[in-house]
Amino acid sequence: MNAPEGDAVPAVADDPLRQVAETMRTVREKCVWSQQITHRDLVPYLIEESHEVIDAVENGSRADLQEELGDLLWQVLFHSAIAAQAADHPFDIDDVARGLNEKMVRRHPHVFADAVARTPEEVLVHWNAAKAAEKRTRSSALDGIPRGMPALALAQKMLGRAADVVAPVAPSAAVPTSEAELGDAILALVAGARENGWDAERALRERLRALEAEVRAAESGS
């Protein structure tokens, strides 16, 4: 169906990113469904599109990945278009891109300044130092970790942050020697939980809450 002449998206020669941003802005302004959507409404779509990107990376073709990255980009543009209309602290995709660019330049002083990093480990030192400087208001090593992450991903993230604060959690006696064996071991644990009527996701989240309490207690000296 052809759009009416007055609704055409302005052509932006040789700038596909600007053109898709203008397309999103026009959709937000003129599509009655899109006009009603809030940031919260978009969350399920953002989760779904993120998982579709993961699936394309792990199982899809290059064409699949290109398409799914585009769908994920649309979510970023959509959130930015909603934010641009906010009465309190409005921002648009240009503000998002500008902030991202400034952050990435700060976190790569070995690329954009005089710092030196000859190994990936040295790169991480610069990255973590820049990140720590940006997050001075954080009171805990666990601040900033999104608690909505799947339990396994959350566990891996929290263990990494907690390692410098409390004694590391000891691995099980039978340590897998490969990711394939690790997958088997985790699946076996979930099977055991299922047989006993336990919720494996809830069990891990409850253990992570206990770990967080341990970390915060150690940080406060209590």
Secondary structure, 3 states (H helix, E strand, C coil): CCCCHHHCCCCCCCCHHHHHHHHHHHHHHHCHHHHHCCHHHHHHHHHHHHHHHHHHHHHCCHHHHHHHHHHHHHHHHHHHHHHHCCCCCCCCHHHHHHHHHHHHHHCCHHHHCCCCCCCHHHHHHHHHHHHHHHCCCCCCCCCCCCCCCCHHHHHHHHHHHHCCCCCCCCCCCCCCCCHHHHHHHHHHHHHHHHHCCCCHHHHHHHHHHHHHHHHHHHHHCC
